[in-house]
């Protein structure tokens, strides 16, 4: 591969790596959010199971 062909591939490769890192971060955030959301649902269900307070 010549030098100009390598330079032509540099930008798409860097863009792909940045996009991959971004998507990986978003996926991790979604998993953390799932855990948080499950905790909230458990709290609401626990409150709903309690007898009503006057």
C-alpha positions in Angstrom: 0.0 0.0 0.0 1.3 3.4 -0.8 1.4 6.3 1.6 -1.5 8.2 0.1 -3.7 5.1 0.2 -2.9 4.6 3.9 -3.7 8.2 4.6 -7.0 7.7 2.8 -7.9 4.9 5.2 -6.8 6.8 8.3 -9.9 9.0 8.7 -12.5 6.2 8.3 -10.5 4.0 10.7 -10.4 6.7 13.3 -14.0 7.5 12.8 -14.9 3.8 13.3 -12.8 3.6 16.4 -14.5 6.7 17.9 -17.9 5.4 17.0 -17.1 2.0 18.5 -15.9 3.6 21.8 -19.0 5.8 21.9 -21.3 2.9 21.4 -19.5 0.8 24.0 -19.9 3.6 26.5 -23.6 4.0 25.7 -24.1 0.2 26.1 -22.4 0.3 29.5 -24.5 3.3 30.5 -27.7 1.4 29.5 -26.7 -1.6 31.7 -26.1 0.7 34.7 -29.4 2.4 34.0 -31.1 -1.0 33.9 -29.8 -1.9 37.4 -30.9 1.5 38.7 -34.4 1.2 37.1 -34.8 -2.3 38.5 -34.1 -0.9 42.0 -36.8 1.7 41.5 -39.3 -0.8 40.4 -38.5 -3.0 43.5 -39.1 0.0 45.8 -42.4 0.8 44.2 -43.5 -2.8 44.4 -42.5 -3.0 48.1 -44.5 0.2 48.8 -47.5 -1.1 46.9 -47.4 -4.3 49.0 -47.6 -2.4 52.3 -50.9 -1.8 53.9 -52.3 1.7 53.4 -51.5 4.2 56.1 -54.2 6.6 57.4 
